[in-house]
């Protein structure tokens, strides 16, 4: 690997390091969806708090969590590929 390739790789690594899963559009949309779901389910009957409400909220929150986990795995594999 010549010095130009090494410097390009180094700049790519630092660019990826600075990026955070919170900067992904899909995570941002999932986060807003989760907030909207929490607001919408706030008016559900209290007897549903541990049933339907909880299930809907957990499902909405899991979307962002999956994005975070996949981003972490992607970065790990990307760095191991170039290492």
Contact map, one row per residue, 1 for C-alpha under 8 A:
11101100000000000000000000000000000000000000000000000000000000000000000000000000000
11111100000000000000000000000000000000000000000000000000000000000000000000000000000
11111110000000000000000000000000000000000000000000000000000000000000000000000000000
01111111000000000000000000000000000000000000000000000000000000000000000000000000000
11111111100000000000000000000000000000000000000000000000000000000000000000000000000
11111111110000000000000000000000000000000000000000000000000000000000000000000000000
00111111111000000000000000000000000000000000000000000000000000000000000000000000000
00011111111100000000000000000000000000000000000000000000000000000000000000000000000
00001111111110000000000000000000000000000000000000000000000000000000000000000000000
00000111111111000000000000000000000000000000000000000000000000000000000000000000000
00000011111111100000000000000000000000000000000000000000000000000000000000000000000
00000001111111110000000000000000000000000000000000000000000000000000000000000000000
00000000111111111000000000000000000000000000000000000000000000000000000000000010000
00000000011111111100000000000000000000000000000000000000000000000000000000000000000
00000000001111111110000000000000000000000000000000000000000000000000000000000000000
00000000000111111110000000000000000000000000000000000000000000000000000000100000000
00000000000011111111000000000000000000000000000000000000000000000000000000000000000
00000000000001111111000000000000000000000000000000000000000000000000000000000000000
00000000000000111111101000000000000000000000000000000000000000000000000000000000000
00000000000000001111111100000000000000000000000000000000000000000000000000000000000
00000000000000000011111100100000000000000000000000000000000000000011001100000000000
00000000000000000001111110110000000000000000000000000000000000000001000000000000000
00000000000000000011111110110000000000000000000000000000000000000000000000000000000
00000000000000000001111111110000000000000000000000000000000000000000000000000000000
00000000000000000000011111111000000000000000000000000000000000000000000000000000000
00000000000000000000000111111100000000000000000000000000000000000010000000000000000
00000000000000000000111111111110000000000000000000000000000000110011000000000000000
00000000000000000000011111111111000000000000000000000000000000000000000000000000000
00000000000000000000000011111111100000000000000000000000000000000000000000000000000
00000000000000000000000001111111110000000000000000000000000110110000000000000000000
00000000000000000000000000111111111000000000000000000000000010010000000000000000000
00000000000000000000000000011111111100000000000000000000000000000000000000000000000
00000000000000000000000000001111111110000000000000000000000100000000000000000000000
00000000000000000000000000000111111111000000000000000000100110000000000000000000000
00000000000000000000000000000011111111100000000000000000000000000000000000000000000
00000000000000000000000000000001111111110000000000000000000000000000000000000000000
00000000000000000000000000000000111111111000000000000001100100000000000000000000000
00000000000000000000000000000000011111111100000000000000100000000000000000000000000
00000000000000000000000000000000001111111110000000000000000000000000000000000000000
00000000000000000000000000000000000111111111000000000000000000000000000000000000000
00000000000000000000000000000000000011111111000000001000100000000000000000000000000
00000000000000000000000000000000000001111111000000000000000000000000000000000000000
00000000000000000000000000000000000000111111100000000000000000000000000000000000000
00000000000000000000000000000000000000011111110110001000000000000000000000000000000
00000000000000000000000000000000000000000011111110000000000000000000000000000000000
00000000000000000000000000000000000000000001111110000000000000000000000000000000000
00000000000000000000000000000000000000000000111111100000000000000000000000000000000
00000000000000000000000000000000000000000001111111111100000000000000000000000000000
00000000000000000000000000000000000000000001111111111100000000000000000000000000000
00000000000000000000000000000000000000000000001111111110000000000000000000000000000
00000000000000000000000000000000000000000000001111111110000000000000000000000000000
00000000000000000000000000000000000000000000000111111111000000000000000000000000000
00000000000000000000000000000000000000001001000111111111100000000000000000000000000
00000000000000000000000000000000000000000000000111111111110000000000000000000000000
00000000000000000000000000000000000000000000000001111111111000000000000000000000000
00000000000000000000000000000000000010000000000000011111111100000000000000000000000
00000000000000000000000000000000010011001000000000001111111110000000000000000000000
00000000000000000000000000000000000000000000000000000111111111000000000000000000000
00000000000000000000000000000000000000000000000000000011111111100000000000000000000
00000000000000000000000000000100110010000000000000000001111111110000000000000000000
00000000000000000000000000000110010000000000000000000000111111111000000000000000000
00000000000000000000000000000000000000000000000000000000011111111100000000000000000
00000000000000000000000000100100000000000000000000000000001111111110000000000000000
00000000000000000000000000100110000000000000000000000000000111111111000000000000000
00000000000000000000000000000000000000000000000000000000000011111111100000000000000
00000000000000000000000000000000000000000000000000000000000001111111110000000000000
00000000000000000000100001100000000000000000000000000000000000111111111000000000000
00000000000000000000110000100000000000000000000000000000000000011111111100000000000
00000000000000000000000000000000000000000000000000000000000000001111111110000000000
00000000000000000000000000000000000000000000000000000000000000000111111111000000000
00000000000000000000100000000000000000000000000000000000000000000011111111100000000
00000000000000000000100000000000000000000000000000000000000000000001111111110000000
00000000000000000000000000000000000000000000000000000000000000000000111111111000000
00000000000000000000000000000000000000000000000000000000000000000000011111111100000
00000000000000010000000000000000000000000000000000000000000000000000001111111110000
00000000000000000000000000000000000000000000000000000000000000000000000111111111000
00000000000000000000000000000000000000000000000000000000000000000000000011111111100
00000000000000000000000000000000000000000000000000000000000000000000000001111111110
00000000000010000000000000000000000000000000000000000000000000000000000000111111111
00000000000000000000000000000000000000000000000000000000000000000000000000011111111
00000000000000000000000000000000000000000000000000000000000000000000000000001111111
00000000000000000000000000000000000000000000000000000000000000000000000000000111111
00000000000000000000000000000000000000000000000000000000000000000000000000000011111
